[in-house]
Amino acid sequence: PVEYNKVMNSDFNAEITTSPLIFADEGVIVDRNNAAAASLVFRNLVADTAHFVNAKFKTPIPLRGALRVLICANDENGLPFKESLGADGIEAIVQRVMFIESDPAAATFIRKRGGREGIGRTWAPPTNAPGAIAEHLMWLRDNRTIAPAEGGRFMVTGRPTAWHREFGARQGIKPSTLQVTYTLLQRARAGLAGAPDGIKNDAESKCVWVRSRTILDAWDSLSRSFRAKPAAIKDSLRQLSAGNYKTVRMGKSSAKAYGIPWSAFVDAAVCDIEDLEEA
């Protein structure tokens, strides 16, 4: 399979001509360099049936066919998109994802049969020659028929799981997280009584530094949407900051804080760039 992050972060994607399967081990990695386009790249990879192939020193050529992305992760955050997606954007992603939860019994099954050095070599030989997995896939092709949901897309629509609901909720929290953060920033700027000291506007880095505790304490009184679990709010901060997390001095002390870029507030229509420049 082709490594997902190479396709996502490189100008050259000629590797996709070697396999229709793209693999993201330990989830899709979203950082400051690719955060702005992360969800768009994912949707294009799994939805488009034609892709342009860019190889070094060669003219781009079209590739016909639908690619499939396999994401393996140890938790439900395999798609940690930074953007504050709207309802339509969330639904577009949900329709494109089939969620399969791995049962611990699978690992036990493999270990009892010799693990990587036993059954592993039978299923996927180190020579890359077709192994038992390839043979089984051919058997499935000849003996099983997949019936997609009527009127559905990608053969997975109509089968929502707890993951789909949780993904939608986590994405839906982001606009509220941005709104609460900006409201607190306004209070701090105005010097209002009770204004928090766990927030700081950084014009040089063009981001707003905020401590998770500051958002958690203000959530119930300032959020315009719904009550949310602390873990979900922290996840929204982590994703909006795209990993920009470090110790920052604010007020009389220093503490770990998330750096949310100004562009996140503007993209979510929370405020204009001029509002942040003045803050």
Sequence and secondary structure as in RCSB ss.txt:
>XXXX:A:sequence
PVEYNKVMNSDFNAEITTSPLIFADEGVIVDRNNAAAASLVFRNLVADTAHFVNAKFKTPIPLRGALRVLICAND
ENGLPFKESLGADGIEAIVQRVMFIESDPAAATFIRKRGGREGIGRTWAPPTNAPGAIAEHLMWLRDNRTIAPAE
GGRFMVTGRPTAWHREFGARQGIKPSTLQVTYTLLQRARAGLAGAPDGIKNDAESKCVWVRSRTILDAWDSLSRS
FRAKPAAIKDSLRQLSAGNYKTVRMGKSSAKAYGIPWSAFVDAAVCDIEDLEEA
>XXXX:A:secstr
 EEHHHHHH S  GGGGT SEEEEETS    TTTGGGHHHHHHHHHH SEEEE  TTS  EEEES  EEEEE SS
S S    S   HHHHHHHHTT       HHHHHHHHHTTGGGTHHHHHS TT    HHHHHHHHHHHH      T
T STTTTT   HHHHHHHHHHHHHHHHHHHHHHHHHHHHHT TT  SSEEEETTTTEEEE HHHHHHHHHHH SS
    HHHHHHHHHHHHTT EEEEEETTEEEEEEEEEHHHHHHTTSS HHHHHH 
